[in-house]
């Protein structure tokens, strides 16, 4: 089993033990990803990247984790292969934005 699948299993177990799956439909997971990404942006608002990292690194870590957790749950619920969709997107971006 891959490291990513192990993470998904751990996340889903945590969610299921608390009976939260009922609140985690695709729409609400997508909304939660956006909210957590906005919270990540707050750590960088009005200051330089360097200042943000120096003063907010722990919260930055937590907000990135929240974005990833909700994203992994959404992929799991939609039966999306994370490796496959990321590789496809990198290839698509390579065609859209060639080196030369």
C-alpha positions as CSV (number, residue, x, y, z in Angstrom):
1,X,0.0,0.0,0.0
2,X,1.3,3.5,-0.9
3,X,2.2,6.2,1.6
4,X,-0.6,8.3,0.2
5,X,-3.2,5.5,0.6
6,X,-2.0,5.0,4.2
7,X,-2.6,8.7,4.8
8,X,-6.1,8.5,3.3
9,X,-6.9,5.4,5.4
10,X,-5.7,7.2,8.6
11,X,-7.8,10.4,7.7
12,X,-10.9,8.3,6.9
13,X,-10.5,6.3,10.1
14,X,-10.3,9.5,12.1
15,X,-13.4,10.9,10.3
16,X,-15.4,7.7,10.6
17,X,-14.6,7.3,14.3
18,X,-16.3,10.7,14.8
19,X,-19.2,10.0,12.4
20,X,-18.2,13.1,10.4
21,X,-18.6,11.5,7.0
22,X,-22.2,12.6,6.9
23,X,-21.0,16.2,6.8
24,X,-18.3,15.6,4.2
25,X,-20.1,15.5,0.9
26,X,-18.1,16.7,-2.2
27,X,-19.6,20.2,-2.2
28,X,-18.7,20.8,1.5
29,X,-15.3,19.3,1.1
30,X,-14.6,21.6,-1.9
31,X,-15.8,24.6,0.2
32,X,-13.6,23.5,3.1
33,X,-10.5,23.3,0.8
34,X,-11.2,26.9,-0.3
35,X,-11.7,28.1,3.3
36,X,-8.5,26.5,4.5
37,X,-6.6,27.9,1.5
38,X,-7.9,31.3,2.5
39,X,-6.7,30.8,6.0
40,X,-3.3,29.9,4.6
41,X,-3.3,33.2,2.7
42,X,-3.9,35.1,5.9
43,X,-0.5,34.1,7.1
44,X,1.1,35.9,4.2
45,X,-1.2,39.0,4.1
46,X,0.6,42.4,4.3
47,X,4.0,40.9,4.9
48,X,6.8,39.5,2.9
49,X,7.2,35.7,2.3
50,X,10.2,35.7,4.5
51,X,8.4,37.5,7.4
52,X,5.5,35.1,7.1
53,X,7.6,32.1,7.2
54,X,9.6,33.4,10.1
55,X,6.6,34.4,12.2
56,X,3.8,32.0,11.0
57,X,5.6,28.8,10.0
58,X,3.7,26.6,12.5
59,X,0.3,27.9,11.4
60,X,1.3,27.7,7.7
61,X,2.1,24.0,8.3
62,X,-1.3,23.5,9.9
63,X,-3.2,25.2,7.1
64,X,-1.4,23.3,4.4
65,X,-2.2,20.1,6.3
66,X,-5.9,21.1,6.4
67,X,-5.9,21.8,2.7
68,X,-4.3,18.4,2.0
69,X,-6.5,16.5,4.4
70,X,-9.7,17.9,2.8
71,X,-8.2,17.3,-0.7
72,X,-7.3,13.7,0.1
73,X,-10.8,13.1,1.5
74,X,-12.4,14.5,-1.6
75,X,-10.2,12.3,-3.9
76,X,-11.1,9.3,-1.8
77,X,-14.8,10.0,-1.8
78,X,-14.7,10.6,-5.6
79,X,-12.5,7.5,-6.2
80,X,-9.8,9.6,-7.8
81,X,-6.3,8.2,-8.1
82,X,-4.1,11.0,-6.8
83,X,-0.9,9.9,-8.6
84,X,-2.8,9.6,-11.9
85,X,-4.6,13.0,-11.7
86,X,-1.4,14.8,-10.7
87,X,0.7,13.2,-13.4
88,X,-2.0,14.0,-16.0
89,X,-2.2,17.6,-14.9
90,X,1.6,18.0,-15.0
91,X,1.6,16.6,-18.6
92,X,-1.2,18.9,-19.5
93,X,0.6,21.9,-18.0
94,X,3.8,20.8,-19.9
95,X,1.8,21.0,-23.2
96,X,0.2,24.3,-22.2
97,X,3.4,25.9,-21.0
98,X,6.3,24.5,-23.1
99,X,9.9,25.2,-22.0
100,X,10.8,27.1,-25.2
